[in-house]
Amino acid sequence: MNGNFEECLALVLKSEGGFSNNFKDPGGMTNLGVTKVTYEGFVNRHVDEAEMRSLTPDLVAPLYKKMYWDRIKGDALPVGVDYCIFDLAVNSGVGKAGKLLQMALNLPEDGIIGPITLHALEARDPEEIIQQVCQERLAFLQSLDTWNTFGKGWGQRVADVEQRATAMLT
């Protein structure tokens, strides 16, 4: 157990920012990186805009832990790689995060971070994995129809994640 969740969450929340409801964003109404649909699923009820606007880091932390960190096996990942994969999972989905990690490890890509993926990761240089995952993440984002709208921010986010994740290695 690496115990890096709080630091990684703080970085993700900084990247995600506050409330937004951009009609060009397929995620729709979002606050602190949590879409309305995701939050409704987590609390198992309808929420309105006022409740979405009132979300706080303390309210969304359990959601991030359960729906992203635990599913990517964050506590089993090397420090730095954990942040890289966590941020990717939040931004593009847990399955995509698993697949890009497996791609960097030259494994079959089923998107599930399990014993085979974790074992393969032990034999690899974390810095190399961070670089490869960030390269593949950027290529994936550039392939999306929404790249022209959100690409500048996404590109900067990937660069920031690579830099911060690598800095965690020292």
C-alpha positions as CSV (number, residue, x, y, z in Angstrom):
1,M,0.0,0.0,0.0
2,N,1.7,3.2,-1.1
3,G,-0.7,5.7,0.6
4,N,-0.4,8.3,-2.2
5,F,-4.2,8.7,-2.8
6,E,-4.5,12.1,-1.1
7,E,-1.6,13.7,-3.0
8,C,-2.9,12.2,-6.3
9,L,-6.4,13.4,-5.6
10,A,-5.3,16.9,-4.9
11,L,-3.5,17.1,-8.2
12,V,-6.5,15.6,-10.1
13,L,-8.8,18.1,-8.5
14,K,-6.5,21.0,-9.4
15,S,-6.5,19.8,-13.0
16,E,-10.3,19.3,-13.1
17,G,-11.2,22.7,-11.7
18,G,-14.6,23.8,-10.5
19,F,-18.1,23.8,-11.9
20,S,-18.7,23.7,-15.7
21,N,-21.6,23.0,-18.0
22,N,-20.1,23.4,-21.5
23,F,-22.5,22.2,-24.1
24,K,-19.5,21.0,-26.2
25,D,-18.4,18.7,-23.4
26,P,-19.9,15.3,-23.7
27,G,-19.7,14.9,-19.9
28,G,-22.2,17.7,-19.4
29,M,-22.6,19.3,-16.1
30,T,-19.4,18.7,-14.0
31,N,-17.9,19.9,-10.8
32,L,-14.4,19.0,-9.5
33,G,-14.2,16.5,-12.4
34,V,-17.3,14.6,-11.4
35,T,-20.1,14.6,-14.0
36,K,-23.7,14.8,-12.9
37,V,-24.4,11.3,-14.2
38,T,-21.5,9.9,-12.3
39,Y,-22.4,11.6,-9.1
40,E,-26.1,10.5,-9.4
41,G,-24.9,7.0,-9.8
42,F,-22.7,7.2,-6.8
43,V,-25.3,8.7,-4.5
44,N,-28.1,6.6,-6.1
45,R,-30.5,9.5,-6.6
46,H,-31.2,12.6,-8.8
47,V,-29.2,15.7,-8.1
48,D,-29.9,19.2,-9.3
49,E,-27.5,22.0,-10.5
50,A,-27.4,23.6,-7.0
51,E,-26.2,20.3,-5.5
52,M,-23.6,19.9,-8.2
53,R,-22.4,23.4,-7.6
54,S,-22.0,22.7,-3.9
55,L,-19.7,19.7,-4.3
56,T,-16.5,19.9,-2.2
57,P,-13.3,17.9,-2.3
58,D,-14.4,16.1,0.9
59,L,-17.7,15.1,-0.7
60,V,-16.1,13.7,-3.9
61,A,-13.1,12.0,-2.4
62,P,-15.0,8.8,-1.5
63,L,-16.3,8.7,-5.1
64,Y,-12.8,9.1,-6.6
65,K,-11.4,6.4,-4.2
66,K,-14.1,3.8,-5.0
67,M,-14.7,4.5,-8.7
68,Y,-11.2,5.3,-9.9
69,W,-8.3,4.7,-7.4
70,D,-9.5,1.3,-6.2
71,R,-10.4,0.1,-9.7
72,I,-6.9,1.0,-11.1
73,K,-5.3,-0.7,-8.0
74,G,-3.7,2.7,-7.1
75,D,-2.2,1.5,-3.9
76,A,-0.4,-1.4,-5.7
77,L,1.1,0.9,-8.4
78,P,4.5,2.5,-8.0
79,V,4.4,6.1,-6.8
80,G,4.3,8.3,-9.9
81,V,2.7,5.6,-12.0
82,D,-0.2,5.7,-9.6
83,Y,-0.8,9.4,-10.4
84,C,-0.3,9.0,-14.1
85,I,-2.9,6.2,-14.3
86,F,-5.3,7.7,-11.8
87,D,-5.5,11.0,-13.8
88,L,-5.9,9.1,-17.0
89,A,-8.7,7.0,-15.5
90,V,-10.5,10.1,-14.3
91,N,-10.2,11.9,-17.7
92,S,-10.8,9.0,-20.1
93,G,-12.1,6.1,-18.0
94,V,-10.8,3.2,-16.0
95,G,-10.8,0.8,-18.9
96,K,-8.8,3.2,-21.1
97,A,-6.3,3.7,-18.3
98,G,-5.8,0.0,-17.9
99,K,-5.4,-0.5,-21.7
100,L,-2.8,2.2,-22.1
101,L,-0.9,0.8,-19.1
102,Q,-1.0,-2.6,-20.6
103,M,0.0,-1.2,-24.0
104,A,3.1,0.3,-22.4
105,L,3.9,-3.0,-20.8
106,N,3.4,-4.9,-24.1
107,L,0.5,-7.0,-22.6
108,P,-2.8,-8.0,-24.1
109,E,-5.1,-5.0,-23.6
110,D,-8.2,-6.0,-21.6
111,G,-8.3,-2.8,-19.5
112,I,-8.3,-4.7,-16.2
113,I,-5.3,-4.0,-14.0
114,G,-4.9,-7.3,-12.2
115,P,-2.1,-9.6,-11.1
116,I,-0.6,-10.0,-14.6
117,T,-0.4,-6.3,-15.2
118,L,1.0,-5.6,-11.7
119,H,3.6,-8.3,-12.1
120,A,4.8,-7.0,-15.5
121,L,5.0,-3.5,-14.0
122,E,7.4,-4.7,-11.3
123,A,10.1,-5.4,-13.9
124,R,9.8,-2.1,-15.7
125,D,11.3,1.4,-15.1
126,P,8.4,3.6,-13.7
127,E,9.7,6.6,-15.5
128,E,9.6,4.8,-18.9
129,I,6.1,3.6,-18.2
130,I,5.0,7.2,-17.3
131,Q,6.5,8.5,-20.6
132,Q,4.9,5.7,-22.7
133,V,1.5,6.0,-21.1
134,C,1.5,9.8,-21.5
135,Q,2.5,9.5,-25.2
136,E,-0.3,7.0,-25.9
137,R,-2.7,9.1,-23.9
138,L,-1.9,12.2,-26.0
139,A,-2.3,10.2,-29.2
140,F,-5.7,9.0,-28.1
141,L,-6.9,12.4,-27.1
142,Q,-5.7,13.8,-30.5
143,S,-7.9,11.3,-32.2
144,L,-11.1,12.5,-30.6
145,D,-13.6,14.7,-32.4
146,T,-13.5,17.2,-29.5
147,W,-9.7,17.7,-29.8
148,N,-10.2,21.0,-31.6
149,T,-12.3,22.3,-28.8
150,F,-10.4,20.9,-25.7
151,G,-7.0,19.9,-27.2
152,K,-4.9,22.8,-25.9
153,G,-6.0,22.1,-22.3
154,W,-5.8,18.3,-22.7
155,G,-2.3,18.6,-24.1
156,Q,-1.2,20.8,-21.3
157,R,-2.7,18.4,-18.8
158,V,-0.9,15.4,-20.2
159,A,2.4,17.3,-20.1
160,D,1.8,18.4,-16.5
161,V,0.9,14.9,-15.5
162,E,4.0,13.5,-17.0
163,Q,6.2,16.1,-15.3
164,R,4.5,15.7,-11.9
165,A,4.4,11.9,-12.0
166,T,8.1,11.8,-12.9
167,A,8.9,14.2,-10.1
168,M,7.2,11.8,-7.7
169,L,9.9,9.2,-8.5
170,T,12.7,11.2,-6.8
